[in-house]
């Protein structure tokens, strides 16, 4: 099944993960300005600079994927989503394992803050199963069913709660595209260009494979941010996707 994102250029569907400190993150952002569209702010950067990290990247013209994986009681998640939206984030993550009530409150908080600030409602994504996990680590956490069953069930709960889509590994992208339809965001970390190390990711594919499977966006971090020339590494991935 094709998605509504198919017509977008590859560079608009690649999210560069700034999983490093503030000084390094902003230096990489400056190198990628005018090339990348999306940057991801994760816990390392956000816990150092807070909402200012989002604002600094927005001022540079980027769209920001704020990946804080909200997981708390519904009231707290409502407030967190509202604050994140007010900071200017264009995409947010919520742990789907927190349940539909919690996810509904996240959506409510994001919509409320967007309305109050005259902003667009950010894309809201339910985290299914982290890409660092596999069937064994899921079982170690006390979850008896298979990883694919867990991903699919949490994705369906995210849709029921009104979220824009999900985060899952590219290995589940085709299954999720079939289940969620063409308009769902399916954002896939665990993407590595051919010939690069997987690191702590266990369920990986190449960028071209992830898009072919139905991903709306891919998240790529260290193969770009750890490269001697991050801009060249980014453009190389864009070219590889185009060639495929």
Backbone as CSV, one residue per row, in Angstrom:
resi,resn,N_x,N_y,N_z,CA_x,CA_y,CA_z,C_x,C_y,C_z
1,UNK,0.841,-1.199,0.000,0.000,0.000,0.000,0.876,1.249,0.000
2,UNK,0.622,2.161,-0.920,1.372,3.403,-0.978,0.901,4.362,0.113
3,UNK,1.787,5.240,0.544,1.430,6.248,1.542,1.336,7.610,0.879
4,UNK,0.736,8.547,1.579,0.629,9.912,1.057,1.979,10.621,1.061
5,UNK,2.988,10.000,1.667,4.306,10.615,1.759,5.191,10.272,0.559
6,UNK,4.722,9.376,-0.309,5.539,8.885,-1.411,6.011,10.005,-2.338
7,UNK,5.199,11.047,-2.471,5.539,12.122,-3.418,6.562,13.109,-2.855
8,UNK,6.854,13.026,-1.570,7.806,13.967,-0.976,9.241,13.568,-1.312
9,UNK,10.115,14.538,-1.557,11.524,14.217,-1.827,12.158,13.507,-0.635
10,UNK,13.141,12.629,-0.872,13.773,11.887,0.231,14.297,12.780,1.347
11,UNK,14.885,13.936,1.001,15.475,14.774,2.049,14.411,15.320,3.012
12,UNK,13.156,15.347,2.578,12.085,15.795,3.464,11.556,14.667,4.344
13,UNK,12.081,13.459,4.153,11.604,12.304,4.909,12.707,11.672,5.758
14,UNK,13.881,12.292,5.764,14.999,11.812,6.581,15.123,12.707,7.800
15,UNK,15.058,12.122,8.968,15.203,12.860,10.225,16.583,12.557,10.796
16,UNK,17.396,13.575,10.945,18.745,13.393,11.487,18.684,13.505,13.004
17,UNK,19.120,12.449,13.684,19.037,12.392,15.144,20.252,13.061,15.780
18,UNK,19.996,14.143,16.497,21.060,14.845,17.220,21.148,14.266,18.635
19,UNK,21.633,13.046,18.735,21.717,12.373,20.031,23.069,12.654,20.672
20,UNK,23.336,13.931,20.890,24.607,14.361,21.458,24.374,15.666,22.217
21,UNK,25.426,16.213,22.782,25.303,17.423,23.577,24.987,18.655,22.741
22,UNK,24.698,19.749,23.424,24.206,20.949,22.754,25.220,21.558,21.799
23,UNK,26.464,21.705,22.224,27.466,22.350,21.375,27.661,21.574,20.079
24,UNK,27.803,20.250,20.198,27.989,19.418,19.009,26.731,19.420,18.142
25,UNK,25.570,19.353,18.779,24.311,19.322,18.032,24.130,20.569,17.190
26,UNK,24.384,21.728,17.771,24.192,22.973,17.030,25.224,23.120,15.918
27,UNK,26.435,22.612,16.145,27.451,22.657,15.090,27.021,21.789,13.908
28,UNK,26.473,20.606,14.191,25.995,19.724,13.128,24.807,20.373,12.421
29,UNK,23.916,20.980,13.198,22.765,21.655,12.593,23.214,22.723,11.611
30,UNK,24.218,23.486,11.973,24.705,24.541,11.081,25.286,23.952,9.792
31,UNK,25.931,22.797,9.898,26.493,22.141,8.718,25.382,21.629,7.796
32,UNK,24.284,21.173,8.395,23.182,20.584,7.638,22.150,21.607,7.163
33,UNK,22.280,22.850,7.574,21.323,23.883,7.177,21.259,24.000,5.659
34,UNK,20.018,24.025,5.144,19.826,24.104,3.706,19.872,22.758,3.013
35,UNK,20.179,21.707,3.744,20.235,20.355,3.182,19.174,19.471,3.829
36,UNK,19.282,19.262,5.137,18.292,18.475,5.874,17.081,19.352,6.195
37,UNK,15.926,18.707,6.328,14.692,19.399,6.703,14.349,19.134,8.161
38,UNK,14.532,17.876,8.593,14.137,17.452,9.937,15.368,17.143,10.794
39,UNK,15.325,17.583,12.050,16.307,17.176,13.052,15.564,16.630,14.264
40,UNK,16.168,15.631,14.888,15.567,15.045,16.091,16.282,15.536,17.334
41,UNK,15.499,16.014,18.293,16.005,16.362,19.620,15.606,15.232,20.552
42,UNK,16.603,14.553,21.095,16.349,13.478,22.038,16.648,13.909,23.464
43,UNK,16.723,12.935,24.345,16.875,13.239,25.772,18.197,13.912,26.093
44,UNK,19.283,13.485,25.455,20.587,14.056,25.781,20.595,15.567,25.568
45,UNK,20.148,15.991,24.412,20.133,17.415,24.092,19.071,18.157,24.896
46,UNK,17.880,17.572,25.005,16.797,18.283,25.687,17.098,18.456,27.172
47,UNK,17.663,17.443,27.810,17.942,17.562,29.244,19.085,18.520,29.528
48,UNK,19.859,18.849,28.504,20.903,19.856,28.673,20.370,21.264,28.456
49,UNK,19.537,21.445,27.420,19.101,22.796,27.044,17.600,23.034,27.176
50,UNK,16.805,21.983,27.336,15.372,22.146,27.479,14.729,22.694,26.211
51,UNK,13.575,23.382,26.354,12.862,23.902,25.174,13.704,24.825,24.304
52,UNK,14.735,25.416,24.864,15.598,26.294,24.078,16.256,25.531,22.929
53,UNK,16.498,24.230,23.124,17.085,23.423,22.050,16.152,23.378,20.846
54,UNK,14.865,23.223,21.116,13.880,23.212,20.032,13.849,24.563,19.343
55,UNK,13.786,25.622,20.120,13.700,26.960,19.545,14.939,27.299,18.719
56,UNK,16.117,26.870,19.184,17.349,27.165,18.449,17.344,26.514,17.075
57,UNK,16.807,25.308,16.990,16.751,24.618,15.702,15.662,25.201,14.805
58,UNK,14.545,25.592,15.410,13.480,26.225,14.624,13.978,27.543,14.031
59,UNK,14.746,28.291,14.802,15.290,29.555,14.305,16.227,29.352,13.123
60,UNK,16.818,28.169,13.029,17.703,27.832,11.917,16.933,27.286,10.719
61,UNK,15.605,27.195,10.853,14.776,26.783,9.731,14.432,25.316,9.651
62,UNK,14.744,24.542,10.692,14.470,23.109,10.676,13.095,22.780,11.241
63,UNK,12.553,21.654,10.824,11.446,21.033,11.527,12.049,20.157,12.631
64,UNK,11.366,20.081,13.772,11.940,19.403,14.927,11.071,18.237,15.375
65,UNK,11.693,17.085,15.438,11.103,15.875,15.994,11.578,15.791,17.445
66,UNK,10.696,16.082,18.384,11.041,16.053,19.808,10.721,14.663,20.349
67,UNK,11.752,13.880,20.564,11.595,12.464,20.907,11.868,12.247,22.390
68,UNK,10.869,12.563,23.221,11.014,12.405,24.669,10.224,11.224,25.207
69,UNK,9.461,10.560,24.367,8.790,9.307,24.735,7.990,9.454,26.034
70,UNK,7.001,10.356,26.016,6.199,10.599,27.212,5.560,9.299,27.716
71,UNK,5.639,9.086,29.019,5.048,7.893,29.640,4.839,8.197,31.118
72,UNK,3.609,8.572,31.466,3.295,8.953,32.840,1.775,8.882,32.983
73,UNK,1.266,9.361,34.092,-0.183,9.403,34.240,-0.759,10.371,33.203
74,UNK,-2.009,10.181,32.769,-2.564,11.009,31.695,-2.451,12.504,31.923
75,UNK,-2.683,12.957,33.174,-2.628,14.394,33.451,-1.244,14.967,33.162
76,UNK,-0.210,14.235,33.571,1.149,14.723,33.328,1.486,14.739,31.839
77,UNK,1.037,13.725,31.128,1.342,13.646,29.707,0.600,14.732,28.933
78,UNK,-0.607,15.067,29.353,-1.329,16.184,28.738,-0.488,17.458,28.843
79,UNK,0.012,17.740,30.040,0.817,18.947,30.231,2.129,18.903,29.474
80,UNK,2.757,17.734,29.428,4.027,17.600,28.714,3.830,17.838,27.225
81,UNK,2.771,17.268,26.659,2.507,17.451,25.232,2.186,18.905,24.915
82,UNK,1.459,19.554,25.822,1.147,20.965,25.616,2.408,21.820,25.641
83,UNK,3.290,21.564,26.612,4.530,22.336,26.716,5.435,22.101,25.510
84,UNK,5.518,20.840,25.074,6.354,20.517,23.924,5.840,21.206,22.666
85,UNK,4.526,21.222,22.505,3.934,21.893,21.349,4.210,23.389,21.392
86,UNK,4.064,23.979,22.552,4.303,25.415,22.704,5.752,25.785,22.394
87,UNK,6.675,24.845,22.603,8.084,25.124,22.316,8.359,25.181,20.820
88,UNK,7.414,24.661,20.007,7.578,24.692,18.557,7.828,23.346,17.921
89,UNK,7.780,22.261,18.698,8.042,20.932,18.149,7.013,20.577,17.081
90,UNK,7.471,19.937,16.018,6.607,19.546,14.901,6.179,18.087,14.981
91,UNK,6.813,17.318,15.855,6.531,15.897,15.983,6.881,15.484,17.413
92,UNK,6.011,14.695,18.042,6.190,14.268,19.428,6.044,12.757,19.533
93,UNK,6.660,12.175,20.577,6.500,10.742,20.811,5.916,10.459,22.186
94,UNK,5.080,9.427,22.219,4.399,8.991,23.436,4.493,7.475,23.488
95,UNK,4.855,6.895,24.622,4.910,5.442,24.734,3.499,4.875,24.662
96,UNK,3.231,4.101,23.617,1.901,3.507,23.460,1.575,2.546,24.596
97,UNK,2.591,2.005,25.232,2.366,1.091,26.351,1.699,1.783,27.534
98,UNK,1.666,3.108,27.522,0.991,3.841,28.596,-0.519,3.780,28.511
99,UNK,-1.062,3.276,27.394,-2.506,3.080,27.283,-3.209,4.164,26.491
100,UNK,-4.420,3.838,26.064,-5.162,4.762,25.204,-5.561,6.043,25.929
101,UNK,-5.908,5.967,27.206,-6.278,7.192,27.928,-5.113,8.171,27.951
102,UNK,-3.918,7.657,28.222,-2.745,8.519,28.252,-2.476,9.118,26.883
103,UNK,-2.586,8.301,25.841,-2.336,8.816,24.485,-3.380,9.845,24.074
104,UNK,-4.628,9.639,24.458,-5.664,10.632,24.148,-5.347,11.967,24.810
105,UNK,-4.849,11.925,26.038,-4.494,13.161,26.729,-3.312,13.852,26.060
106,UNK,-2.389,13.066,25.540,-1.273,13.669,24.803,-1.790,14.411,23.584
107,UNK,-2.694,13.786,22.854,-3.277,14.426,21.677,-4.051,15.679,22.078
108,UNK,-4.782,15.586,23.167,-5.546,16.740,23.655,-4.619,17.893,24.039
109,UNK,-3.530,17.563,24.736,-2.596,18.605,25.147,-1.944,19.288,23.962
110,UNK,-1.570,18.496,22.967,-0.943,19.062,21.774,-1.918,19.964,21.028
111,UNK,-3.151,19.499,20.872,-4.155,20.292,20.144,-4.491,21.576,20.905
112,UNK,-4.586,21.464,22.209,-4.926,22.635,23.027,-3.845,23.708,22.922
113,UNK,-2.587,23.305,23.042,-1.493,24.271,22.989,-1.362,24.870,21.593
114,UNK,-1.573,24.051,20.564,-1.497,24.564,19.194,-2.565,25.619,18.954
115,UNK,-3.773,25.350,19.441,-4.844,26.320,19.287,-4.566,27.611,20.017
116,UNK,-4.028,27.494,21.224,-3.751,28.693,22.024,-2.636,29.531,21.416
117,UNK,-1.689,28.877,20.762,-0.533,29.607,20.235,-0.589,29.893,18.753
118,UNK,-1.700,29.521,18.106,-1.792,29.722,16.672,-0.798,28.877,15.900
119,UNK,-0.543,27.660,16.397,0.438,26.760,15.796,-0.265,25.588,15.116
120,UNK,0.451,24.899,14.244,-0.057,23.645,13.707,0.061,22.561,14.775
121,UNK,-0.914,21.676,14.824,-0.830,20.558,15.762,0.297,19.644,15.300
122,UNK,1.234,19.317,16.175,2.339,18.455,15.753,1.868,17.041,15.459
123,UNK,2.636,16.325,14.672,2.384,14.893,14.483,2.659,14.192,15.816
124,UNK,1.753,13.339,16.230,1.881,12.613,17.497,2.087,11.144,17.185
125,UNK,3.133,10.573,17.752,3.547,9.219,17.398,3.592,8.321,18.627
126,UNK,2.984,7.154,18.518,3.041,6.178,19.589,4.262,5.286,19.431
127,UNK,5.106,5.246,20.446,6.247,4.335,20.446,5.721,2.924,20.656
128,UNK,6.074,2.000,19.760,5.616,0.618,19.893,6.650,-0.185,20.683
129,UNK,7.643,-0.733,20.008,8.722,-1.465,20.671,10.039,-0.852,20.216
130,UNK,10.895,-0.490,21.150,12.166,0.152,20.822,12.981,-0.709,19.865
131,UNK,13.695,-0.061,18.954,14.458,-0.808,17.959,15.691,-1.480,18.546
132,UNK,16.006,-1.207,19.798,17.099,-1.902,20.469,16.645,-3.236,21.061
133,UNK,15.349,-3.535,20.961,14.798,-4.749,21.565,14.511,-5.802,20.498
134,UNK,14.479,-7.069,20.934,14.069,-8.176,20.091,13.140,-9.074,20.902
135,UNK,12.780,-10.226,20.358,11.837,-11.104,21.059,12.350,-11.496,22.440
136,UNK,13.636,-11.749,22.534,14.199,-12.169,23.825,14.108,-11.057,24.864
137,UNK,14.494,-9.847,24.477,14.449,-8.751,25.453,13.012,-8.403,25.816
138,UNK,12.084,-8.598,24.879,10.673,-8.380,25.189,10.196,-9.410,26.209
139,UNK,10.599,-10.660,26.017,10.239,-11.706,26.973,10.851,-11.439,28.337
140,UNK,12.080,-10.938,28.358,12.733,-10.598,29.629,11.964,-9.524,30.381
141,UNK,11.219,-8.687,29.630,10.414,-7.628,30.245,9.050,-8.141,30.689
142,UNK,8.795,-9.441,30.510,7.545,-10.033,30.973,6.431,-10.047,29.955
143,UNK,6.751,-9.763,28.680,5.736,-9.753,27.626,5.855,-11.051,26.843
144,UNK,4.823,-11.889,26.927,4.908,-13.244,26.393,4.646,-13.318,24.899
145,UNK,3.857,-12.396,24.374,3.529,-12.515,22.951,4.694,-12.070,22.080
146,UNK,4.608,-12.375,20.792,5.703,-12.078,19.879,5.875,-10.571,19.707
147,UNK,7.046,-10.204,19.260,7.344,-8.789,19.047,6.403,-8.189,18.007
148,UNK,6.166,-8.893,16.917,5.282,-8.331,15.884,3.860,-8.163,16.395
149,UNK,3.383,-9.102,17.213,2.048,-8.957,17.793,1.987,-7.761,18.730
150,UNK,3.056,-7.558,19.498,3.098,-6.419,20.412,3.090,-5.103,19.643
151,UNK,3.898,-5.015,18.605,3.949,-3.804,17.786,2.586,-3.507,17.172
152,UNK,1.960,-4.516,16.596,0.689,-4.309,15.908,-0.411,-3.904,16.876
153,UNK,-0.462,-4.520,18.036,-1.509,-4.182,18.999,-1.327,-2.755,19.517
154,UNK,-0.103,-2.378,19.838,0.132,-1.017,20.322,-0.148,0.011,19.234
155,UNK,0.155,-0.326,17.985,-0.137,0.583,16.881,-1.636,0.795,16.731
156,UNK,-2.402,-0.254,16.879,-3.856,-0.129,16.787,-4.410,0.703,17.937
157,UNK,-3.820,0.571,19.119,-4.248,1.409,20.239,-3.921,2.879,19.979
158,UNK,-2.752,3.138,19.391,-2.373,4.519,19.073,-3.364,5.130,18.084
159,UNK,-3.759,4.339,17.091,-4.746,4.836,16.125,-6.077,5.104,16.820
160,UNK,-6.496,4.209,17.702,-7.753,4.384,18.434,-7.716,5.646,19.292
161,UNK,-6.543,5.963,19.814,-6.404,7.148,20.664,-6.338,8.442,19.862
162,UNK,-6.261,8.352,18.552,-6.242,9.551,17.722,-4.872,10.082,17.376
163,UNK,-3.807,9.295,17.615,-2.469,9.762,17.275,-2.261,9.744,15.765
164,UNK,-1.246,10.481,15.324,-0.965,10.598,13.893,-0.321,9.348,13.322
165,UNK,0.323,8.570,14.171,1.020,7.391,13.685,1.850,6.760,14.776
166,UNK,2.911,6.069,14.353,3.703,5.280,15.298,5.183,5.374,14.974
167,UNK,5.971,4.922,15.937,7.395,4.673,15.737,7.614,3.175,15.894
168,UNK,8.277,2.578,14.937,8.573,1.147,14.978,9.800,0.897,14.122
169,UNK,10.321,-0.313,14.166,11.476,-0.611,13.331,11.035,-0.733,11.879
170,UNK,11.958,-0.528,10.943,11.598,-0.668,9.529,11.166,-2.077,9.170
171,UNK,11.532,-3.049,9.993,11.128,-4.422,9.718,9.627,-4.633,9.910
172,UNK,8.968,-3.746,10.639,7.517,-3.838,10.821,6.750,-2.834,9.960
173,UNK,7.466,-2.060,9.140,6.822,-0.969,8.405,5.748,-1.457,7.447
174,UNK,6.002,-2.515,6.709,5.011,-3.002,5.738,3.746,-3.469,6.435
175,UNK,3.913,-4.195,7.526,2.776,-4.664,8.305,1.958,-3.484,8.832
176,UNK,2.645,-2.460,9.309,1.956,-1.308,9.879,1.288,-0.463,8.803
177,UNK,1.919,-0.337,7.649,1.292,0.430,6.570,-0.012,-0.239,6.155
178,UNK,-0.019,-1.560,6.067,-1.235,-2.283,5.703,-2.313,-2.112,6.762
179,UNK,-1.913,-2.067,8.030,-2.887,-1.980,9.125,-3.401,-0.566,9.347
180,UNK,-2.556,0.440,9.146,-2.892,1.816,9.522,-3.326,2.686,8.352
181,UNK,-3.069,2.247,7.129,-3.524,3.000,5.973,-2.509,4.003,5.465
182,UNK,-2.821,4.669,4.365,-1.855,5.523,3.663,-1.507,6.826,4.355
183,UNK,-2.346,7.300,5.280,-2.109,8.615,5.876,-1.316,8.565,7.176
184,UNK,-1.087,7.379,7.717,-0.404,7.265,9.003,1.079,7.590,8.878
185,UNK,1.588,8.311,9.850,3.035,8.443,9.990,3.577,7.117,10.511
186,UNK,4.582,6.594,9.819,5.306,5.423,10.300,6.772,5.815,10.276
187,UNK,7.277,6.163,11.439,8.629,6.703,11.569,9.538,5.580,12.071
188,UNK,10.619,5.329,11.332,11.448,4.170,11.632,12.886,4.548,11.980
189,UNK,13.254,4.402,13.267,14.678,4.373,13.611,15.238,3.009,13.186
190,UNK,16.449,2.698,13.610,17.010,1.414,13.226,17.332,1.358,11.750
191,UNK,17.682,2.505,11.174,18.021,2.579,9.747,19.520,2.829,9.629
192,UNK,20.181,1.992,8.845,21.622,2.099,8.682,21.979,1.948,7.205
193,UNK,22.716,2.891,6.634,23.195,2.700,5.260,24.021,1.426,5.158
194,UNK,24.016,0.790,3.997,24.778,-0.442,3.798,26.244,-0.215,4.150
195,UNK,26.804,-1.162,4.908,28.208,-1.086,5.267,28.512,-0.365,6.557
196,UNK,27.485,0.169,7.250,27.722,0.841,8.525,27.315,-0.068,9.676
197,UNK,27.882,0.196,10.839,27.626,-0.643,12.013,26.227,-0.400,12.558
198,UNK,25.606,-1.470,13.081,24.264,-1.361,13.643,24.267,-0.708,15.013
199,UNK,25.418,-0.733,15.713,25.463,-0.162,17.060,24.545,-0.934,17.998
200,UNK,23.713,-0.216,18.772,22.804,-0.900,19.701,21.441,-1.179,19.079
201,UNK,21.314,-0.972,17.781,20.070,-1.281,17.087,20.046,-2.766,16.707
202,UNK,18.894,-3.403,16.910,18.807,-4.831,16.608,17.925,-5.133,15.406
203,UNK,16.956,-4.280,15.122,16.039,-4.537,14.011,16.260,-3.436,12.978
204,UNK,17.140,-3.698,12.014,17.605,-2.646,11.110,17.354,-2.998,9.650
205,UNK,17.307,-1.960,8.807,17.345,-2.092,7.350,18.084,-0.882,6.802
206,UNK,18.265,-0.857,5.494,18.843,0.327,4.845,17.748,1.373,4.656
207,UNK,18.133,2.626,4.388,17.123,3.662,4.129,16.171,3.308,2.994
208,UNK,16.697,2.849,1.865,15.842,2.518,0.730,14.869,1.393,1.075
209,UNK,15.338,0.397,1.823,14.464,-0.705,2.219,13.344,-0.219,3.139
210,UNK,13.664,0.698,4.036,12.651,1.219,4.963,11.547,1.948,4.201
211,UNK,11.934,2.781,3.239,10.922,3.498,2.462,10.118,2.540,1.587
212,UNK,10.777,1.555,1.003,10.062,0.589,0.164,9.044,-0.196,0.982
213,UNK,9.334,-0.395,2.263,8.427,-1.148,3.130,7.234,-0.323,3.598
214,UNK,7.291,1.001,3.439,6.151,1.821,3.828,6.422,2.884,4.863
215,UNK,7.675,3.067,5.270,7.977,4.126,6.239,7.642,5.491,5.651
216,UNK,7.074,6.359,6.486,6.855,7.744,6.044,8.126,8.552,6.217
217,UNK,8.853,8.289,7.306,10.102,8.984,7.615,11.070,7.974,8.225
218,UNK,12.349,8.219,8.040,13.371,7.404,8.684,14.198,8.296,9.601
219,UNK,14.752,7.689,10.638,15.613,8.409,11.575,17.017,7.841,11.452
220,UNK,17.964,8.699,11.139,19.359,8.287,11.001,20.206,9.200,11.878
221,UNK,21.005,8.596,12.756,21.821,9.385,13.663,23.302,9.275,13.379
222,UNK,23.944,8.324,14.043,25.402,8.239,14.024,26.035,8.100,12.637
223,UNK,25.426,7.411,11.666,26.050,7.386,10.332,26.197,8.773,9.716
224,UNK,25.397,9.743,10.170,25.526,11.121,9.705,26.299,11.956,10.717
225,UNK,25.836,11.961,11.968,26.450,12.862,12.964,27.862,12.437,13.348
226,UNK,28.192,11.142,13.183,29.531,10.665,13.507,30.478,10.676,12.329
227,UNK,29.986,11.112,11.180,30.823,11.135,9.979,31.779,12.323,10.006
228,UNK,32.894,12.186,9.301,33.850,13.296,9.212,33.211,14.504,8.543
229,UNK,32.306,14.245,7.600,31.582,15.304,6.893,30.092,14.971,6.951
230,UNK,29.371,15.445,7.974,27.953,15.093,8.112,27.108,15.478,6.908
231,UNK,27.417,16.617,6.284,26.637,17.044,5.119,26.811,16.072,3.966
232,UNK,28.041,15.628,3.728,28.294,14.670,2.655,27.633,13.332,2.960
233,UNK,27.667,12.918,4.229,27.018,11.660,4.611,25.511,11.740,4.385
234,UNK,24.919,12.876,4.734,23.481,13.065,4.513,23.159,13.015,3.026
235,UNK,23.914,13.746,2.221,23.663,13.781,0.780,23.892,12.412,0.151
236,UNK,24.819,11.640,0.709,25.029,10.295,0.200,23.833,9.407,0.404
237,UNK,23.164,9.543,1.553,21.944,8.765,1.822,20.833,9.209,0.892
238,UNK,20.702,10.519,0.679,19.683,11.027,-0.250,19.913,10.441,-1.638
239,UNK,21.158,10.427,-2.077,21.472,9.909,-3.407,21.196,8.421,-3.509
240,UNK,21.531,7.670,-2.460,21.293,6.220,-2.464,19.806,5.915,-2.567
241,UNK,18.998,6.684,-1.847,17.544,6.473,-1.895,17.021,6.792,-3.287
242,UNK,17.493,7.874,-3.863,17.059,8.252,-5.200,17.437,7.211,-6.234
243,UNK,18.631,6.644,-6.104,19.095,5.628,-7.047,18.266,4.356,-6.933
244,UNK,17.857,4.042,-5.707,17.063,2.824,-5.488,15.647,2.972,-6.047
